[in-house]
Amino acid sequence: MTRTAAAVAALLLAAIPCAASGDEDEAAAKKLADTAYDLAKAGRWDDAIDLYLKAHELSPKPAFLYNVARCHEKKGDAAAARDGYVRFLDSGGAADLR
């Protein structure tokens, strides 16, 4: 095995735990978002916001930030909603709207 092949193999093997961790984070983020959705449907906006933000920490998807902004809007906090929508757009969320 050449040095280059050995280096590539080492890099690939090192990446495997990261991929598994990423899958676990994605699954945990989905569970948090599902629970946040249920809380939002029940009008528990602050609890939903907290869970959407935790989901975003695990999996930085713009949709979670959009949901945070919507929760702020629904609870009547226009300033926080505006800030949330700006954060959503700044995170690349505008591409999701096309």
N, C-alpha and C positions, 0 to 999 in steps of 0.2 A: 504494500500500500504506500503510495507516495505521500509526501508531507501534506500536499494540498488536499488529497482525498481524506487523509486523517483529520485535517483541520475542519473540512466540511462535515464529516461524520460527527465530530465532536460538537460542532455548532448545532447540528440537527438534533442530536441527543439532548443537548442542553435546552433546546426549545420545547421538548415534549412536556415537561412539568408546567411550563408557562401556558401551553395550550389547554392542558387539563384545568389549570387554575382559572383560565379565562372562561371555559365552559361552565365551571362551577359558579363563577361570578355572574355570568349571563342568566343561569337558572335562578340564582338567588335574587337578582334584579327583577326578573319576571314575576317571581312570587311576591316581592314587595310591591311591584306595580299593580298586580292583580288585587292585592289587599287594599292598596291605596284607592283603586277604582271603586271598590265596594264601599270604602269609607266616604268617598266623595258622593256616591249615589245616596248615602245616608245623611249627607249634609255635614259631615264631620271634616270640614275643610282643612283645619290646622293639622289634624292627624294625617290626612291624605297628603298634604304638602310635605310633611316630615318624611313619609315613606317614599314619595316620588324623588325627593332629594337624596335619600339613601340609595335608592335604585340607581340614580344618576351617578353617584360616587362609584358604584360597582361596574356600571356599564354606561359610559357617557353618551347616551343617545339623546339627540335634541328633543325627541317626543316627550321625554320625561320633563324637560324644562317647559315645554308647551303646556303640559298638564298642570304643572305648578302655577303657571300664569293663569290658566283657566280657573283653578281653585281660588286664587286671589281675587279674580274677577267675580266669581260666583259669591264669594263672601263679602263683596262690596269694597274691597281695598284696591281702588283704581290705581294708586301710585305703585303699589307692589305688583299689580298685574302688568302695568306698563313696563316696569323694570324687568319683569319675567319674560315678557314678549321680546324685549330687546336682547336679553340674554339668550333666548331661544334662537333669534335670528343671527346673533353673533356667533353662535356655536355651529352654524351651518344649517340650521333648520329651514332656511328659505329654500334650499334645494329639495326638501321634502314636500314643499307646497306646489311644486311644478308638476 
